[in-house]
Amino acid sequence: MTIFALGDSIVKGFGVGEEKSFVNVNEKGIHTVNFGMNGATSDYGVSKLKDIYGDILVLYFGINDFLSNYSVDYVVKNLMTIFEYVDKEKLDIILCSPHRIAIDSIENWTSYTSFISTNNKLKEYNQKLKDISNIKNINF
């Protein structure tokens, strides 16, 4: 079984290192490929589709999209493109809900408004992910 993980620095292993990323599985017969990248947005996810094959795709995008001031609808559109590819290739998908930014992280932000805007978008986005996953029968 081959598991591909596609996403941002969280997928890459931010804070723990790539070898301890939540997507790495050390089980016989399971091969994981980590396509996590620091700063990655859903545009990166769409650009990597040609490199995805195997059995399962773990998908985690959103935080960097909203830090880049992308709209929720734009990110959802990119995810729909990824879902179409997954359907065509007959991959199973695990859709991860990006976490909201903790209030104690604000000291590293350029503005309080940006912090609030990003968290508001993440809240709306996560609800849309939940709704889409229910409609499309995607693991969420």
Rosetta silent file (secondary structure, phi, psi, omega in degrees, C-alpha in Angstrom):
SEQUENCE: MTIFALGDSIVKGFGVGEEKSFVNVNEKGIHTVNFGMNGATSDYGVSKLKDIYGDILVLYFGINDFLSNYSVDYVVKNLMTIFEYVDKEKLDIILCSPHRIAIDSIENWTSYTSFISTNNKLKEYNQKLKDISNIKNINF
SCORE:     score description
SCORE:     0.000 S_00000001
   1 L     0.000  137.274  177.372    0.000    0.000    0.000 S_00000001
   2 E  -117.641  127.753  178.046    1.242    3.483   -0.876 S_00000001
   3 E  -113.870  122.798  174.118    0.078    6.563    1.017 S_00000001
   4 E  -102.013  137.595  175.798    0.774   10.006   -0.417 S_00000001
   5 E  -118.370  128.278 -175.297    0.523   13.049    1.830 S_00000001
   6 E  -127.753  121.700 -178.458    0.027   16.418    0.208 S_00000001
   7 E   174.790 -155.421 -173.425    0.015   19.637    2.175 S_00000001
   8 L   -98.389 -155.869 -176.826    1.881   22.360    4.005 S_00000001
   9 H   -63.942  -26.296  177.263    4.502   22.462    6.769 S_00000001
  10 H   -63.495  -43.711  176.490    2.218   20.528    9.130 S_00000001
  11 H   -65.464  -42.021 -179.751    2.362   17.573    6.730 S_00000001
  12 H   -59.704  -31.918  179.503    6.099   18.110    6.271 S_00000001
  13 L   120.756   25.795 -179.233    6.572   17.753   10.028 S_00000001
  14 L   -49.359  126.919  176.983    6.680   21.312   11.364 S_00000001
  15 L    88.104  -20.270 -178.677    7.781   21.280   14.989 S_00000001
  16 L  -127.185  -15.710 -177.210    8.625   17.567   15.095 S_00000001
  17 L    94.942  149.871 -175.482   10.661   16.897   11.946 S_00000001
  18 H   -58.534  -37.662 -178.020    9.715   15.057    8.778 S_00000001
  19 H   -65.623  -20.086  179.263   10.581   11.650   10.215 S_00000001
  20 H  -110.100   12.443  178.096    7.963   12.179   12.954 S_00000001
  21 L   -57.944  148.781 -177.913    5.278   13.755   10.764 S_00000001
  22 L   -62.395  -15.711 -178.025    1.799   12.409   11.435 S_00000001
  23 L   -88.616  -14.055 -178.969    1.686   10.937    7.923 S_00000001
  24 L   -77.964  126.939 -178.928    4.674    8.630    8.314 S_00000001
  25 L  -121.099  122.085  178.415    3.666    5.055    8.999 S_00000001
  26 L  -101.387   72.633  178.543    6.283    2.490    9.937 S_00000001
  27 L  -128.304  143.027  177.960    4.406   -0.671    9.100 S_00000001
  28 L   -60.599  132.819  177.935    5.477   -3.527    6.869 S_00000001
  29 L    86.750   -0.267  178.350    3.845   -3.260    3.468 S_00000001
  30 L  -117.437  123.182  178.801    3.004    0.447    3.812 S_00000001
  31 E  -112.829  126.903  178.293    5.037    3.007    1.895 S_00000001
  32 E  -111.127  140.999  176.165    4.498    6.705    2.604 S_00000001
  33 E  -122.374  118.640 -175.212    5.479    9.580    0.339 S_00000001
  34 E   -99.816  107.380  174.877    5.487   12.981    2.024 S_00000001
  35 E  -101.159   32.345  173.655    4.777   15.878   -0.347 S_00000001
  36 E   -75.300  143.572 -179.769    4.459   18.370    2.494 S_00000001
  37 L  -144.296  133.410  177.617    6.159   21.693    1.843 S_00000001
  38 L   -57.067  129.735  177.805    6.690   24.722    4.050 S_00000001
  39 L    80.389    2.472 -175.757    4.402   27.537    2.921 S_00000001
  40 L   -64.536  142.183  173.648    2.452   25.343    0.493 S_00000001
  41 L  -114.420  178.117  179.123   -0.992   26.432   -0.620 S_00000001
  42 H   -64.341  -21.857  173.718   -3.702   24.510   -2.437 S_00000001
  43 H   -60.545  -41.529  176.388   -2.138   25.753   -5.713 S_00000001
  44 H   -60.200  -42.768  178.989    0.849   23.542   -4.879 S_00000001
  45 H   -57.945  -45.350  178.515   -1.541   20.640   -4.333 S_00000001
  46 H   -63.421  -39.953 -177.676   -3.034   21.046   -7.790 S_00000001
  47 H   -68.154  -22.522 -177.430    0.453   21.307   -9.335 S_00000001
  48 L   -92.569   -2.132 -173.905    1.570   18.003   -7.750 S_00000001
  49 H   -55.690  -38.571 -178.053   -1.353   15.883   -8.978 S_00000001
  50 H   -62.938  -17.367 -179.046    0.627   14.354  -11.838 S_00000001
  51 H   -96.602   -0.501 -175.914    3.022   12.898   -9.234 S_00000001
  52 L   -97.346  128.127  173.834    0.305   11.247   -7.113 S_00000001
  53 L  -150.260 -176.938  175.845   -0.493    7.567   -7.518 S_00000001
  54 L   108.433 -142.848 -170.922   -0.989    4.654   -5.190 S_00000001
  55 L  -113.034  -42.086 -173.137   -3.775    3.845   -2.797 S_00000001
  56 E  -134.084  139.721  172.852   -4.451    6.709   -0.384 S_00000001
  57 E  -117.917  122.956  173.039   -4.037   10.483   -0.505 S_00000001
  58 E   -97.743  126.848 -172.400   -3.884   12.441    2.765 S_00000001
  59 E  -123.403  128.563 -178.534   -4.745   16.084    2.062 S_00000001
  60 E  -144.947  100.463  176.737   -4.086   19.098    4.336 S_00000001
  61 L  -138.220  160.972  172.447   -4.346   22.658    2.992 S_00000001
  62 L   144.520  -50.621 -173.280   -5.829   25.957    4.087 S_00000001
  63 H   -59.353  -52.375 -178.124   -3.692   27.869    6.554 S_00000001
  64 H   -68.313  -30.283  175.528   -1.151   29.231    4.058 S_00000001
  65 H   -58.574  -47.529 -176.155   -3.901   29.905    1.522 S_00000001
  66 H   -76.291  -28.549  171.950   -5.637   32.219    3.956 S_00000001
  67 H   -65.803  -27.511  177.339   -2.363   33.781    5.109 S_00000001
  68 L   -88.239    6.662  177.316   -1.888   34.610    1.403 S_00000001
  69 L    68.333   26.517  172.521   -5.353   36.201    1.433 S_00000001
  70 L   -71.963  151.529  176.821   -6.957   33.598   -0.853 S_00000001
  71 L   -80.445  157.793  176.349  -10.719   33.352   -0.598 S_00000001
  72 H   -59.937  -43.387 -179.263  -12.416   30.289    0.852 S_00000001
  73 H   -61.538  -37.409  178.461  -14.144   29.712   -2.502 S_00000001
  74 H   -63.570  -44.733 -178.955  -10.797   29.761   -4.333 S_00000001
  75 H   -66.942  -41.840  177.863   -9.319   27.120   -2.028 S_00000001
  76 H   -61.902  -39.794  177.209  -12.445   24.955   -2.265 S_00000001
  77 H   -59.492  -44.432  176.810  -12.233   25.201   -6.077 S_00000001
  78 H   -61.114  -42.476  179.075   -8.653   23.894   -5.934 S_00000001
  79 H   -64.093  -36.999  177.988   -9.738   21.052   -3.672 S_00000001
  80 H   -62.761  -36.432  174.860  -12.533   20.139   -6.082 S_00000001
  81 H   -62.513  -42.699  178.018   -9.874   19.838   -8.812 S_00000001
  82 H   -64.714  -42.791  179.493   -7.907   17.507   -6.537 S_00000001
  83 H   -61.623  -38.895  177.747  -11.051   15.475   -5.762 S_00000001
  84 H   -60.750  -43.346  178.314  -11.730   15.047   -9.502 S_00000001
  85 H   -63.096  -45.108 -179.633   -8.218   13.655   -9.957 S_00000001
  86 H   -60.016  -43.318  177.524   -8.631   11.347   -6.961 S_00000001
  87 H   -62.018  -45.802 -178.984  -11.924   10.043   -8.367 S_00000001
  88 H   -61.832  -40.501 -177.629  -10.385    9.481  -11.804 S_00000001
  89 H   -86.861   -2.768  178.949   -7.394    7.631  -10.330 S_00000001
  90 L    58.276   44.725  175.944   -9.609    5.698   -7.891 S_00000001
  91 L   -94.009  148.406  167.233   -7.632    6.737   -4.816 S_00000001
  92 E   -81.099  151.310 -178.500   -9.023    6.794   -1.319 S_00000001
  93 E  -130.886  141.582  171.397   -8.696   10.185    0.310 S_00000001
  94 E  -117.866  113.726 -177.606   -8.318   11.377    3.877 S_00000001
  95 E   -96.776  119.295 -177.732   -9.199   15.050    4.121 S_00000001
  96 L   -96.917  140.817  178.743   -7.652   16.792    7.115 S_00000001
  97 L   -88.739  117.112  179.507   -9.174   19.806    8.792 S_00000001
  98 L   -68.159  140.423 -178.922   -6.579   22.554    9.295 S_00000001
  99 L   -74.270  152.801  173.869   -6.376   23.833   12.832 S_00000001
 100 L   -77.081  159.961 -176.856   -7.165   27.396   13.740 S_00000001
 101 L   -83.482  129.714 -178.974   -4.310   29.612   14.882 S_00000001
 102 L   -68.119  144.512 -178.022   -3.890   29.859   18.652 S_00000001
 103 H   -60.114  -30.225  179.710   -4.291   33.321   20.178 S_00000001
 104 H   -73.964   -4.333  175.588   -0.822   33.116   21.756 S_00000001
 105 H   -84.833   -6.535 -172.372    0.626   33.006   18.222 S_00000001
 106 H   -61.509  -27.318 -178.049   -0.458   36.579   17.562 S_00000001
 107 H   -62.710  -21.737  179.784    2.912   38.065   18.559 S_00000001
 108 H   -92.897    3.279 -176.256    4.400   36.602   15.356 S_00000001
 109 L   -95.343  155.387  178.908    1.717   38.115   13.124 S_00000001
 110 L   -75.383  -29.183  178.775    1.938   41.300   11.144 S_00000001
 111 L  -157.139  151.282  176.713   -1.456   42.473   12.328 S_00000001
 112 H   -63.795  -36.236  179.723   -4.298   41.461   14.582 S_00000001
 113 H   -61.370  -42.607  178.270   -6.694   41.942   11.650 S_00000001
 114 H   -62.551  -41.561  178.443   -4.792   39.351    9.577 S_00000001
 115 H   -60.275  -49.841 -179.330   -4.916   36.917   12.491 S_00000001
 116 H   -63.344  -44.873 -179.500   -8.683   37.343   12.925 S_00000001
 117 H   -60.339  -44.800  179.700   -9.329   37.144    9.171 S_00000001
 118 H   -62.138  -46.269  179.565   -7.314   33.928    8.822 S_00000001
 119 H   -65.430  -37.197  177.089   -9.116   32.252   11.712 S_00000001
 120 H   -64.133  -41.971  177.498  -12.515   33.349   10.396 S_00000001
 121 H   -65.297  -40.648  178.506  -11.693   31.890    6.985 S_00000001
 122 H   -61.518  -39.423  178.431  -10.454   28.665    8.590 S_00000001
 123 H   -62.794  -48.025  178.914  -13.734   28.316   10.479 S_00000001
 124 H   -63.454  -44.269 -179.179  -15.794   28.798    7.295 S_00000001
 125 H   -60.839  -46.618 -179.683  -13.457   26.544    5.291 S_00000001
 126 H   -61.600  -36.434  176.376  -13.616   23.703    7.812 S_00000001
 127 H   -65.860  -40.974  177.611  -17.413   23.783    7.697 S_00000001
 128 H   -64.797  -39.941  177.282  -17.309   23.602    3.891 S_00000001
 129 H   -60.570  -42.936  179.042  -14.856   20.689    4.073 S_00000001
 130 H   -61.811  -46.007  179.793  -17.208   18.872    6.417 S_00000001
 131 H   -62.767  -46.309 -179.786  -20.182   19.488    4.116 S_00000001
 132 H   -63.410  -42.703 -178.932  -18.276   18.414    0.991 S_00000001
 133 H   -63.770  -34.995  176.500  -16.916   15.297    2.680 S_00000001
 134 H   -67.404  -42.918 -179.483  -20.442   14.273    3.660 S_00000001
 135 H   -67.489  -44.042 -175.226  -21.756   14.799    0.123 S_00000001
 136 H   -91.849    1.768 -179.585  -18.801   13.091   -1.594 S_00000001
 137 L    57.008   51.104  179.541  -18.371   10.389    1.060 S_00000001
 138 L  -103.320  139.840  175.561  -14.781   11.446    1.808 S_00000001
 139 E   -65.709  124.419 -176.131  -12.983   10.484    5.013 S_00000001
 140 L  -131.998    0.000    0.000  -12.779   13.671    7.082 S_00000001
